[in-house]
Amino acid sequence: ANKIGCDKFVSSGSLEETFTESFLQGKLPNYKSTQSNYAIAKLASRDMNLICSYLDKISYIHTRISLPLDPFFQQGGYVSNVLSKIYENKPYDSPINDELFDIILLEDVAEAYFQIGSKGLNKADYFIGTGKPTTLKNYFSDYKNLLYGKNKIEDFQFKDDRTFFNTQILKKDTGFIANGNRFQIKGLI
């Protein structure tokens, strides 16, 4: 980044590394991961990039995303595949995972990175999301209900003292707020 004239390096991380780091610090004792090697490599990369940025005298900003979603389901993957099945009124297996996810549309992610690149602060750690996490089971159910007009959804109220999904620092430093409704996707646009 320094060699091509950038004055900031913005790193893109995931919540998997956040969960793993919290587990390693004893803050999330019951967390079990099948991706611990990935998460540890991401943590090492984050720390190495922070040191390199310091040595090269450029700002370093870390970001984390939970679940970015293409509103037309073209990126593939589990969530897009299930949403496509719901859209086509086909059966699907309800997820058994009770983890919380913060689903955000790709256009909001792009806007967040633009704002972070423009206004983000050195050594900041920003979570890019809506700040309204839910389980995939709830998200799929709400999408189906909205798509077929069964009822109006209400924001899922999670009872969790983790601050992984806090978007306030990003809002304060850059003014970014996710504009897109996470249900503004194929079939509901």
Z-matrix of the N, CA and C atoms (Angstrom, degrees):
N
C 1 1.462
C 2 1.530 1 110.44
N 3 1.318 2 116.14 1 -42.92
C 4 1.456 3 120.13 2 179.82
C 5 1.525 4 110.63 3 -64.51
N 6 1.316 5 117.94 4 -41.59
C 7 1.466 6 122.30 5 -177.32
C 8 1.515 7 112.92 6 -64.32
N 9 1.329 8 117.77 7 -28.25
C 10 1.465 9 119.38 8 178.99
C 11 1.521 10 111.93 9 -97.06
N 12 1.335 11 116.76 10 10.07
C 13 1.461 12 120.89 11 172.27
C 14 1.513 13 116.56 12 93.29
N 15 1.316 14 117.84 13 11.87
C 16 1.466 15 119.80 14 178.77
C 17 1.525 16 109.95 15 -77.72
N 18 1.322 17 115.71 16 147.15
C 19 1.463 18 118.92 17 174.96
C 20 1.528 19 111.40 18 -104.84
N 21 1.361 20 115.93 19 -0.01
C 22 1.467 21 121.27 20 177.42
C 23 1.522 22 108.77 21 -139.99
N 24 1.325 23 114.58 22 147.59
C 25 1.462 24 121.00 23 170.30
C 26 1.517 25 106.41 24 -120.93
N 27 1.337 26 116.16 25 120.67
C 28 1.455 27 121.35 26 -179.62
C 29 1.527 28 107.90 27 -108.76
N 30 1.314 29 115.57 28 117.37
C 31 1.449 30 122.38 29 -178.82
C 32 1.525 31 109.97 30 -95.67
N 33 1.324 32 116.09 31 142.14
C 34 1.458 33 120.82 32 179.98
C 35 1.523 34 109.53 33 -109.55
N 36 1.317 35 115.69 34 118.55
C 37 1.459 36 121.73 35 -179.96
C 38 1.519 37 110.80 36 -118.87
N 39 1.322 38 114.40 37 -174.31
C 40 1.456 39 120.41 38 -179.30
C 41 1.521 40 109.74 39 -130.94
N 42 1.311 41 115.32 40 169.98
C 43 1.458 42 118.35 41 176.51
C 44 1.524 43 111.50 42 -71.73
N 45 1.318 44 117.95 43 -20.84
C 46 1.465 45 120.36 44 178.73
C 47 1.526 46 110.48 45 -57.77
N 48 1.324 47 116.55 46 -43.13
C 49 1.473 48 118.76 47 178.88
C 50 1.532 49 111.00 48 -69.28
N 51 1.325 50 116.99 49 -33.22
C 52 1.464 51 120.64 50 177.33
C 53 1.518 52 110.64 51 -65.01
N 54 1.331 53 115.85 52 -45.51
C 55 1.463 54 119.85 53 178.14
C 56 1.520 55 110.98 54 -61.82
N 57 1.334 56 116.69 55 -44.77
C 58 1.468 57 120.94 56 -178.27
C 59 1.523 58 110.59 57 -64.49
N 60 1.318 59 117.23 58 -43.40
C 61 1.466 60 120.17 59 178.72
C 62 1.524 61 110.80 60 -62.15
N 63 1.328 62 117.00 61 -42.34
C 64 1.463 63 120.56 62 177.81
C 65 1.526 64 110.98 63 -63.59
N 66 1.325 65 116.34 64 -37.96
C 67 1.459 66 120.47 65 176.76
C 68 1.534 67 110.28 66 -63.33
N 69 1.332 68 116.79 67 -45.81
C 70 1.462 69 120.88 68 -179.07
C 71 1.533 70 112.09 69 -64.71
N 72 1.324 71 117.05 70 -27.73
C 73 1.464 72 121.69 71 178.53
C 74 1.530 73 111.80 72 -88.22
N 75 1.326 74 118.28 73 1.58
C 76 1.462 75 122.45 74 178.43
C 77 1.516 76 113.98 75 80.34
N 78 1.338 77 118.51 76 10.39
C 79 1.462 78 121.78 77 -178.15
C 80 1.527 79 113.07 78 -88.70
N 81 1.317 80 116.75 79 -12.83
C 82 1.455 81 121.66 80 -177.44
C 83 1.529 82 107.74 81 -138.85
N 84 1.342 83 116.80 82 69.10
C 85 1.471 84 120.96 83 -168.73
C 86 1.526 85 115.51 84 -63.96
N 87 1.316 86 118.88 85 -26.79
C 88 1.466 87 120.41 86 -175.48
C 89 1.519 88 113.64 87 -95.48
N 90 1.322 89 117.39 88 8.07
C 91 1.460 90 119.78 89 -176.45
C 92 1.524 91 111.26 90 -73.73
N 93 1.332 92 115.61 91 130.90
C 94 1.462 93 121.55 92 176.07
C 95 1.519 94 107.17 93 -122.95
N 96 1.325 95 115.89 94 132.37
C 97 1.450 96 120.47 95 -177.21
C 98 1.514 97 110.84 96 -127.76
N 99 1.310 98 115.37 97 143.19
C 100 1.460 99 120.75 98 171.28
C 101 1.527 100 109.99 99 -96.66
N 102 1.338 101 115.60 100 -0.42
C 103 1.462 102 120.62 101 -176.02
C 104 1.525 103 112.04 102 -121.36
N 105 1.324 104 117.23 103 32.39
C 106 1.462 105 119.16 104 -175.11
C 107 1.525 106 112.30 105 -64.34
N 108 1.333 107 119.16 106 -35.07
C 109 1.469 108 120.54 107 177.86
C 110 1.526 109 110.73 108 -62.87
N 111 1.321 110 115.91 109 -43.28
C 112 1.468 111 121.22 110 176.85
C 113 1.528 112 110.29 111 -60.03
N 114 1.314 113 116.27 112 -47.65
C 115 1.469 114 120.83 113 -176.49
C 116 1.521 115 111.87 114 -64.60
N 117 1.311 116 117.27 115 -41.66
C 118 1.468 117 120.37 116 179.52
C 119 1.525 118 110.28 117 -66.43
N 120 1.331 119 117.58 118 -38.89
C 121 1.471 120 120.44 119 176.23
C 122 1.531 121 110.65 120 -63.56
N 123 1.338 122 116.92 121 -40.18
C 124 1.470 123 120.25 122 177.92
C 125 1.524 124 111.30 123 -65.46
N 126 1.323 125 117.71 124 -39.15
C 127 1.467 126 121.05 125 177.50
C 128 1.527 127 110.94 126 -64.85
N 129 1.319 128 116.71 127 -42.34
C 130 1.471 129 120.60 128 178.06
C 131 1.526 130 110.40 129 -63.58
N 132 1.314 131 116.47 130 -40.75
C 133 1.465 132 121.14 131 178.25
C 134 1.525 133 110.86 132 -63.65
N 135 1.321 134 115.79 133 -43.46
C 136 1.471 135 119.92 134 178.12
C 137 1.517 136 110.94 135 -58.47
N 138 1.327 137 117.06 136 -48.42
C 139 1.461 138 121.11 137 -177.89
C 140 1.528 139 111.79 138 -66.86
N 141 1.338 140 117.07 139 -38.93
C 142 1.463 141 120.56 140 177.84
C 143 1.535 142 110.44 141 -64.89
N 144 1.330 143 116.87 142 -42.48
C 145 1.466 144 120.44 143 179.38
C 146 1.522 145 111.78 144 -65.28
N 147 1.309 146 117.04 145 -35.08
C 148 1.467 147 120.69 146 176.63
C 149 1.526 148 110.17 147 -62.72
N 150 1.319 149 117.18 148 -45.58
C 151 1.466 150 121.29 149 179.28
C 152 1.526 151 110.94 150 -65.53
N 153 1.335 152 116.99 151 -45.47
C 154 1.472 153 120.24 152 179.63
C 155 1.522 154 111.25 153 -62.42
N 156 1.310 155 117.12 154 -39.99
C 157 1.469 156 120.43 155 178.50
C 158 1.522 157 110.66 156 -63.18
N 159 1.319 158 116.32 157 -41.50
C 160 1.462 159 120.64 158 177.54
C 161 1.534 160 110.24 159 -61.49
N 162 1.315 161 116.51 160 -47.20
C 163 1.465 162 120.53 161 -178.88
C 164 1.529 163 111.93 162 -64.52
N 165 1.333 164 116.80 163 -34.21
C 166 1.463 165 121.41 164 179.51
C 167 1.531 166 112.53 165 -87.95
N 168 1.333 167 116.15 166 1.36
C 169 1.467 168 122.32 167 177.12
C 170 1.532 169 113.09 168 58.36
N 171 1.341 170 115.42 169 44.09
C 172 1.458 171 120.15 170 171.60
C 173 1.523 172 107.60 171 -124.91
N 174 1.311 173 115.97 172 157.59
C 175 1.461 174 121.27 173 179.73
C 176 1.524 175 110.29 174 -70.46
N 177 1.322 176 115.52 175 145.15
C 178 1.458 177 121.56 176 176.11
C 179 1.521 178 108.15 177 -120.81
N 180 1.323 179 115.85 178 128.91
C 181 1.457 180 121.96 179 179.32
C 182 1.522 181 107.82 180 -128.50
N 183 1.324 182 116.00 181 130.20
C 184 1.458 183 120.58 182 178.07
C 185 1.523 184 109.19 183 -105.02
N 186 1.309 185 116.70 184 140.24
C 187 1.465 186 121.90 185 177.30
C 188 1.523 187 109.46 186 -129.18
N 189 1.321 188 114.23 187 156.02
C 190 1.469 189 121.24 188 176.85
C 191 1.519 190 108.39 189 -136.99
N 192 1.324 191 115.06 190 142.83
C 193 1.463 192 122.27 191 178.84
C 194 1.518 193 107.69 192 -130.82
N 195 1.316 194 116.49 193 145.56
C 196 1.461 195 120.47 194 177.34
C 197 1.520 196 110.66 195 -91.70
N 198 1.342 197 117.92 196 -67.49
C 199 1.454 198 120.04 197 -175.19
C 200 1.526 199 110.47 198 -146.39
N 201 1.342 200 117.14 199 91.45
C 202 1.469 201 119.45 200 175.56
C 203 1.529 202 109.84 201 -74.75
N 204 1.323 203 116.65 202 141.33
C 205 1.458 204 121.17 203 -174.23
C 206 1.520 205 111.37 204 -129.87
N 207 1.321 206 115.68 205 127.25
C 208 1.458 207 122.78 206 171.30
C 209 1.528 208 107.52 207 -76.12
N 210 1.331 209 118.71 208 121.79
C 211 1.464 210 120.04 209 -174.11
C 212 1.524 211 114.59 210 -66.50
N 213 1.348 212 117.48 211 -11.66
C 214 1.463 213 120.12 212 179.11
C 215 1.523 214 112.29 213 -110.15
N 216 1.341 215 116.35 214 10.21
C 217 1.471 216 123.37 215 174.81
C 218 1.525 217 113.37 216 61.04
N 219 1.317 218 118.80 217 27.32
C 220 1.457 219 121.28 218 -177.56
C 221 1.526 220 113.00 219 -85.27
N 222 1.322 221 118.21 220 -14.91
C 223 1.460 222 119.66 221 -177.49
C 224 1.522 223 112.34 222 -80.91
N 225 1.307 224 117.69 223 -9.21
C 226 1.460 225 120.62 224 -179.59
C 227 1.508 226 111.27 225 74.80
N 228 1.310 227 116.46 226 -165.93
C 229 1.457 228 121.32 227 -179.02
C 230 1.507 229 111.64 228 93.96
N 231 1.311 230 114.40 229 168.60
C 232 1.460 231 121.96 230 -174.34
C 233 1.529 232 112.78 231 -58.71
N 234 1.328 233 117.71 232 -51.15
C 235 1.461 234 120.44 233 -175.32
C 236 1.526 235 110.60 234 -63.28
N 237 1.325 236 117.29 235 -46.90
C 238 1.465 237 120.41 236 178.84
C 239 1.521 238 111.66 237 -61.31
N 240 1.335 239 116.95 238 -40.32
C 241 1.469 240 120.36 239 179.47
C 242 1.520 241 111.52 240 -63.78
N 243 1.332 242 117.84 241 -43.28
C 244 1.461 243 120.29 242 179.16
C 245 1.528 244 110.17 243 -66.89
N 246 1.325 245 117.45 244 -43.13
C 247 1.467 246 119.83 245 178.92
C 248 1.528 247 110.88 246 -61.43
N 249 1.339 248 117.39 247 -37.83
C 250 1.468 249 120.66 248 176.45
C 251 1.524 250 110.78 249 -62.59
N 252 1.334 251 116.42 250 -41.78
C 253 1.469 252 119.72 251 177.94
C 254 1.522 253 110.78 252 -63.09
N 255 1.316 254 116.70 253 -42.05
C 256 1.469 255 120.03 254 178.59
C 257 1.526 256 109.39 255 -63.26
N 258 1.336 257 117.19 256 -43.82
C 259 1.464 258 122.44 257 -179.99
C 260 1.531 259 110.85 258 -59.55
N 261 1.329 260 115.35 259 -38.52
C 262 1.464 261 120.86 260 -178.90
C 263 1.537 262 111.87 261 -88.26
N 264 1.322 263 116.51 262 7.26
C 265 1.461 264 123.67 263 179.72
C 266 1.530 265 111.94 264 57.00
N 267 1.339 266 115.19 265 39.52
C 268 1.460 267 121.52 266 177.36
C 269 1.516 268 108.83 267 -102.15
N 270 1.321 269 117.19 268 154.08
C 271 1.471 270 119.59 269 178.52
C 272 1.530 271 111.43 270 -69.00
N 273 1.308 272 115.17 271 152.59
C 274 1.462 273 121.26 272 176.64
C 275 1.520 274 108.04 273 -147.19
N 276 1.317 275 115.25 274 156.57
C 277 1.459 276 120.24 275 176.94
C 278 1.519 277 108.60 276 -84.41
N 279 1.308 278 116.10 277 125.90
C 280 1.461 279 121.09 278 178.44
C 281 1.529 280 109.29 279 -67.94
N 282 1.325 281 117.86 280 136.27
C 283 1.467 282 119.86 281 -178.44
C 284 1.528 283 111.81 282 -66.07
N 285 1.315 284 115.71 283 147.69
C 286 1.460 285 120.29 284 177.63
C 287 1.521 286 111.27 285 -99.50
N 288 1.316 287 116.76 286 -9.87
C 289 1.455 288 122.49 287 179.90
C 290 1.532 289 109.49 288 -71.40
N 291 1.319 290 116.93 289 125.71
C 292 1.465 291 121.05 290 179.01
C 293 1.526 292 113.05 291 -100.46
N 294 1.345 293 116.78 292 12.41
C 295 1.466 294 119.68 293 177.62
C 296 1.525 295 109.62 294 -65.52
N 297 1.314 296 115.06 295 153.16
C 298 1.454 297 120.85 296 175.96
C 299 1.524 298 109.80 297 -88.25
N 300 1.317 299 115.96 298 141.99
C 301 1.454 300 123.08 299 176.46
C 302 1.521 301 107.58 300 -130.18
N 303 1.318 302 116.24 301 147.84
C 304 1.460 303 121.22 302 174.33
C 305 1.519 304 106.57 303 -112.78
N 306 1.318 305 115.82 304 103.43
C 307 1.458 306 122.18 305 -175.05
C 308 1.522 307 108.74 306 -86.09
N 309 1.340 308 115.26 307 126.82
C 310 1.457 309 121.51 308 -178.37
C 311 1.522 310 108.37 309 -135.13
N 312 1.321 311 116.46 310 139.95
C 313 1.452 312 121.03 311 -179.65
C 314 1.528 313 110.96 312 -72.71
N 315 1.339 314 115.73 313 147.63
C 316 1.463 315 121.45 314 -177.09
C 317 1.531 316 113.07 315 -57.95
N 318 1.323 317 117.70 316 -36.37
C 319 1.474 318 118.89 317 179.43
C 320 1.531 319 110.86 318 -64.46
N 321 1.321 320 117.87 319 -33.29
C 322 1.457 321 120.89 320 175.21
C 323 1.530 322 110.96 321 -69.09
N 324 1.335 323 116.51 322 -37.75
C 325 1.465 324 120.51 323 177.78
C 326 1.527 325 109.49 324 -62.07
N 327 1.328 326 116.70 325 -44.89
C 328 1.466 327 120.84 326 179.34
C 329 1.530 328 110.84 327 -60.56
N 330 1.329 329 116.40 328 -43.95
C 331 1.469 330 120.27 329 178.89
C 332 1.527 331 110.82 330 -64.62
N 333 1.319 332 117.21 331 -39.89
C 334 1.467 333 120.72 332 178.64
C 335 1.527 334 110.39 333 -60.94
N 336 1.325 335 117.12 334 -46.12
C 337 1.462 336 119.50 335 179.77
C 338 1.527 337 112.04 336 -64.88
N 339 1.329 338 116.78 337 -35.17
C 340 1.465 339 119.32 338 175.65
C 341 1.531 340 110.15 339 -62.30
N 342 1.332 341 116.64 340 -47.30
C 343 1.468 342 120.92 341 -179.95
C 344 1.533 343 111.48 342 -65.05
N 345 1.327 344 116.71 343 -39.22
C 346 1.468 345 120.30 344 178.39
C 347 1.520 346 110.15 345 -64.99
N 348 1.331 347 117.31 346 -43.77
C 349 1.458 348 120.58 347 177.96
C 350 1.517 349 112.11 348 -62.87
N 351 1.317 350 116.92 349 -34.04
C 352 1.464 351 121.35 350 -179.15
C 353 1.521 352 113.13 351 -81.49
N 354 1.338 353 116.64 352 -43.34
C 355 1.463 354 120.39 353 -169.25
C 356 1.525 355 114.99 354 -124.05
N 357 1.326 356 117.87 355 -5.48
C 358 1.460 357 120.99 356 -175.97
C 359 1.516 358 112.44 357 -62.13
N 360 1.313 359 116.50 358 149.65
C 361 1.457 360 122.20 359 -175.04
C 362 1.523 361 112.04 360 -99.94
N 363 1.318 362 115.64 361 146.52
C 364 1.453 363 122.44 362 178.67
C 365 1.537 364 110.35 363 -55.17
N 366 1.305 365 116.02 364 137.66
C 367 1.467 366 125.58 365 178.17
C 368 1.527 367 113.49 366 66.23
N 369 1.328 368 117.60 367 14.60
C 370 1.464 369 120.66 368 177.39
C 371 1.527 370 109.63 369 -75.69
N 372 1.303 371 115.07 370 155.72
C 373 1.459 372 122.70 371 175.53
C 374 1.523 373 105.72 372 -129.94
N 375 1.331 374 116.55 373 103.66
C 376 1.460 375 121.64 374 -173.91
C 377 1.524 376 111.44 375 -105.77
N 378 1.330 377 115.11 376 136.81
C 379 1.451 378 120.15 377 169.01
C 380 1.513 379 107.74 378 -96.51
N 381 1.333 380 116.88 379 125.96
C 382 1.460 381 122.49 380 179.15
C 383 1.522 382 107.72 381 -99.69
N 384 1.313 383 116.38 382 112.80
C 385 1.456 384 121.00 383 -179.56
C 386 1.508 385 110.54 384 -174.75
N 387 1.317 386 114.19 385 -169.55
C 388 1.462 387 120.45 386 179.11
C 389 1.524 388 111.28 387 -91.41
N 390 1.341 389 115.35 388 -18.32
C 391 1.461 390 119.68 389 -173.64
C 392 1.520 391 112.41 390 79.13
N 393 1.331 392 116.12 391 11.14
C 394 1.466 393 121.41 392 -178.51
C 395 1.533 394 109.49 393 -126.93
N 396 1.319 395 116.89 394 73.63
C 397 1.466 396 118.81 395 -178.60
C 398 1.516 397 112.54 396 -71.01
N 399 1.310 398 114.76 397 157.21
C 400 1.450 399 122.32 398 177.04
C 401 1.526 400 108.30 399 -153.09
N 402 1.297 401 117.11 400 170.21
C 403 1.463 402 120.34 401 173.43
C 404 1.531 403 108.24 402 -83.44
N 405 1.314 404 116.59 403 156.91
C 406 1.462 405 119.38 404 177.26
C 407 1.522 406 110.99 405 -62.21
N 408 1.310 407 116.84 406 -38.03
C 409 1.470 408 120.88 407 178.86
C 410 1.535 409 110.13 408 -57.15
N 411 1.333 410 116.76 409 -46.32
C 412 1.470 411 120.17 410 178.71
C 413 1.518 412 111.44 411 -66.09
N 414 1.328 413 116.42 412 -41.49
C 415 1.463 414 120.07 413 -179.27
C 416 1.526 415 110.78 414 -61.71
N 417 1.335 416 116.56 415 -46.82
C 418 1.458 417 120.18 416 179.76
C 419 1.527 418 110.82 417 -62.85
N 420 1.298 419 117.04 418 -42.06
C 421 1.459 420 121.33 419 179.08
C 422 1.528 421 110.83 420 -62.83
N 423 1.326 422 116.50 421 -45.06
C 424 1.468 423 120.28 422 179.30
C 425 1.528 424 111.34 423 -63.46
N 426 1.344 425 116.75 424 -41.18
C 427 1.467 426 120.38 425 178.66
C 428 1.524 427 110.09 426 -61.53
N 429 1.304 428 116.28 427 -45.57
C 430 1.470 429 120.70 428 179.56
C 431 1.523 430 110.50 429 -61.40
N 432 1.325 431 116.91 430 -44.79
C 433 1.460 432 120.46 431 179.40
C 434 1.517 433 112.06 432 -63.09
N 435 1.307 434 117.21 433 -42.28
C 436 1.466 435 119.94 434 178.44
C 437 1.524 436 111.64 435 -67.92
N 438 1.325 437 115.91 436 -42.47
C 439 1.463 438 121.01 437 -177.68
C 440 1.521 439 111.28 438 -61.95
N 441 1.317 440 116.47 439 -40.52
C 442 1.456 441 120.31 440 -176.19
C 443 1.523 442 113.07 441 -103.83
N 444 1.331 443 117.29 442 14.40
C 445 1.449 444 122.75 443 172.14
C 446 1.519 445 116.15 444 63.82
N 447 1.320 446 117.32 445 26.09
C 448 1.469 447 119.33 446 -177.35
C 449 1.515 448 112.66 447 -74.59
N 450 1.300 449 116.67 448 -39.36
C 451 1.463 450 119.08 449 176.24
C 452 1.520 451 109.82 450 -167.42
N 453 1.274 452 114.21 451 168.77
C 454 1.461 453 120.44 452 177.87
C 455 1.532 454 107.87 453 -88.25
N 456 1.323 455 116.34 454 142.95
C 457 1.459 456 119.26 455 -179.34
C 458 1.519 457 110.44 456 -88.55
N 459 1.285 458 115.25 457 156.25
C 460 1.451 459 121.92 458 171.90
C 461 1.520 460 106.75 459 -119.92
N 462 1.319 461 116.80 460 150.62
C 463 1.452 462 119.45 461 178.82
C 464 1.520 463 110.55 462 -58.18
N 465 1.316 464 115.05 463 131.73
C 466 1.458 465 121.87 464 176.69
C 467 1.526 466 108.18 465 -65.01
N 468 1.287 467 117.46 466 125.39
C 469 1.461 468 121.63 467 179.37
C 470 1.515 469 108.79 468 -96.89
N 471 1.325 470 116.27 469 108.27
C 472 1.454 471 118.63 470 -178.78
C 473 1.517 472 109.46 471 -94.32
N 474 1.315 473 114.51 472 143.05
C 475 1.462 474 120.97 473 177.77
C 476 1.511 475 106.48 474 -109.31
N 477 1.314 476 115.01 475 96.53
C 478 1.450 477 120.63 476 -173.30
C 479 1.520 478 107.43 477 -156.06
N 480 1.317 479 116.77 478 131.18
C 481 1.457 480 118.59 479 -178.10
C 482 1.529 481 112.89 480 -89.41
N 483 1.328 482 117.37 481 2.99
C 484 1.463 483 119.92 482 177.62
C 485 1.520 484 109.24 483 -72.29
N 486 1.299 485 117.03 484 145.07
C 487 1.460 486 121.45 485 -179.50
C 488 1.525 487 111.22 486 -105.85
N 489 1.318 488 117.03 487 20.85
C 490 1.459 489 120.79 488 -177.87
C 491 1.520 490 112.81 489 -57.84
N 492 1.315 491 117.51 490 -30.30
C 493 1.457 492 122.02 491 -171.82
C 494 1.535 493 112.74 492 -100.91
N 495 1.312 494 117.33 493 17.58
C 496 1.458 495 121.97 494 -176.86
C 497 1.530 496 110.59 495 -77.07
N 498 1.319 497 115.71 496 119.73
C 499 1.463 498 121.47 497 -179.84
C 500 1.535 499 112.51 498 -103.63
N 501 1.324 500 117.43 499 3.88
C 502 1.467 501 121.01 500 -173.87
C 503 1.532 502 113.52 501 -66.37
N 504 1.331 503 117.66 502 -37.19
C 505 1.468 504 119.62 503 179.99
C 506 1.523 505 109.72 504 -66.34
N 507 1.315 506 117.30 505 -42.02
C 508 1.460 507 121.46 506 177.36
C 509 1.527 508 110.31 507 -61.22
N 510 1.319 509 116.50 508 -44.14
C 511 1.470 510 121.15 509 178.71
C 512 1.524 511 110.71 510 -62.35
N 513 1.333 512 116.58 511 -45.25
C 514 1.466 513 120.43 512 -177.77
C 515 1.533 514 111.84 513 -63.90
N 516 1.326 515 116.77 514 -44.05
C 517 1.462 516 119.97 515 -175.70
C 518 1.523 517 113.84 516 -78.77
N 519 1.333 518 117.82 517 -33.57
C 520 1.467 519 119.82 518 -172.39
C 521 1.524 520 113.95 519 -120.34
N 522 1.319 521 117.41 520 -15.38
C 523 1.462 522 120.80 521 -175.28
C 524 1.518 523 112.94 522 82.66
N 525 1.331 524 118.63 523 1.13
C 526 1.461 525 120.71 524 -176.88
C 527 1.525 526 111.81 525 -73.72
N 528 1.320 527 114.31 526 131.56
C 529 1.464 528 123.67 527 170.13
C 530 1.521 529 105.42 528 -134.18
N 531 1.312 530 117.33 529 133.04
C 532 1.463 531 120.54 530 178.61
C 533 1.525 532 108.70 531 -59.71
N 534 1.323 533 116.15 532 116.13
C 535 1.466 534 121.11 533 -177.41
C 536 1.510 535 112.99 534 -83.17
N 537 1.318 536 116.01 535 -34.59
C 538 1.459 537 119.61 536 -174.64
C 539 1.512 538 112.82 537 -75.93
N 540 1.292 539 115.14 538 136.11
C 541 1.449 540 120.90 539 171.42
C 542 1.517 541 106.56 540 -69.53
N 543 1.332 542 117.93 541 128.59
C 544 1.463 543 119.78 542 -176.50
C 545 1.517 544 112.55 543 -64.58
N 546 1.329 545 118.07 544 -4.95
C 547 1.460 546 122.04 545 174.70
C 548 1.529 547 111.12 546 -104.53
N 549 1.331 548 116.76 547 9.09
C 550 1.464 549 121.02 548 179.61
C 551 1.535 550 107.43 549 -82.97
N 552 1.311 551 114.85 550 64.10
C 553 1.451 552 121.14 551 -174.45
C 554 1.515 553 110.33 552 -127.63
N 555 1.311 554 115.83 553 175.94
C 556 1.467 555 123.09 554 -177.65
C 557 1.529 556 110.23 555 -40.79
N 558 1.280 557 115.07 556 128.83
C 559 1.460 558 119.75 557 179.14
C 560 1.518 559 112.76 558 94.92
N 561 1.321 560 116.69 559 -23.00
C 562 1.473 561 119.46 560 -178.67
C 563 1.522 562 111.64 561 -121.75
N 564 1.322 563 118.16 562 -0.89
C 565 1.463 564 121.02 563 -176.59
C 566 1.512 565 109.11 564 -72.57
